[in-house]
Amino acid sequence: MSQAFNGSLEINALTRAHWLAILLAIATGIIHVYAGIVEGRIPVSLAGVGFLGAVVLFLLDYRRTYLYGAGIVYTVVQIPLWYVVKAGEYTMIGYVDKSIQVVFIVLLVYLYWSERDVFPASRESPTT
């Protein structure tokens, strides 16, 4: 994980799990932008823009571990909001989107857990 932001694409070390997370984020982002435009709900479109913006930050290698954590919270919050806002007016695209988001959350938890920095370089190791 790079701590410095250099502004260039960093895709050489991406795994299949990373690419799947990128595809899921793009899919739910596009669904949200589309649904927000069709339904006339700007906050829904902005939620989609948030997913798409996170993909850009991820590809630029901007604090990926933090993006995983923020992505988990950001996506988890959207599921109950959808349930309350739609209140019985659920659509197939909504179910597809929420299914994508559940898989996305699980994948982000996996990526966070597997890439977390147990002993960051800024801290001294416990043996010193």
N, C-alpha and C positions, 0 to 999 in steps of 0.2 A: 504494500500500500504506500502510495506516495503522499507525503505530507505537504510537499510544495506544489503549487499550482503553476504549471508551465504553459498552459494554453494550447497544447497540441494533443492530437488524438493519441491515446495509449491503448491500442487494441491487440498488441502482439501476444500478451500473456492471458488473453481471455479464454476461458474454458467453455465447454458446452453448456454448463449451468449458467454462466454469465450470459451467453447468447440467448438462452431460453428466457432468462429474466428480462433481457432487453426486448425480446419479441413480445412477451406478456405485457410489459409496461407500454410498449407502443400500441398494442391491441386495445388495452383498456383506455389508453389516452385518446385514441381515435374514436372509440365508441362514445366516450364522454363528450368530446368536442361535437360529434355528430348529433348525439341525443340533446345536448344543450342547445344547438342551433335549431333542430326540429321542434323541440318543446318550448323554445323561447326562454330557456333558463340559463342565464349567464353564469351563475355559480357552477353549474354542471360542466359547461364548456371550460371554465377556468380550472376545474379539477383535472380535466383532460390535459390542459396545457401544463399543469403541474407534473403529471406523469411524463410528458414529452420533454419538459425541461430537465427533469431528473435523468432521463436517458442521455441528454447532451452532457450534463455534468459528469455522469458515470463514464462516458466515452472519453472525456477529457481527464479522467483519473483524478477527479476532485473529491478527496476524502471518501472513498468508497464505503468504508466501514460505517461512517456516519450516515451515508445515503441509505444503507441497508436498514439501519435503525429507524430513520425518518420515514422510509418507505413502508416499513411494517406498520408504524403508527398511523400514517397517512391513509393507508389502504384499509386497515382494520376499522377505522372510524367511519369510512364510507359505507360499509355493509349495513350497520344499523340505521344510518341516515337514509339510505335507499329504502329500507324496510318501512321506516316511519313516513318519509315524504311520499312514497308511492301509495301507501295505505290501501292495498287491495287492487291497485291498478298495475299489477306487474305484467311485464311483457317478456317475450322469449329473449329479446336482446338483453334485457335486464338480468335474466337468469344466466345467460351466457357470460355476460360481463362479471357477475358475482362469482361464477365458477372460475373464470380466469383469475380474478382477484384472490380467491382462496388458494389456488395453486401458486400464485405470485407470492403471497405471504409465506407459505411453507418454504418456497425456494429462497426467499430473502432470509428467513430464519436459518436455513442451512448455510447460506453464504456467509452470514454474519458469524455464525458459530465456527465455521471452518477457517475463516480469515481473521478472526479477532487477534489482536496483539496482546498476548498474555503478559509480557514484560516489555512495555514500550521503551525505546532507547532513551527517552527523557528521564526515566526513573532508574535508580540504582537497582541492581539485582539483589535478591534477599540474602545472598551469601556475603556481600561486602559490608 
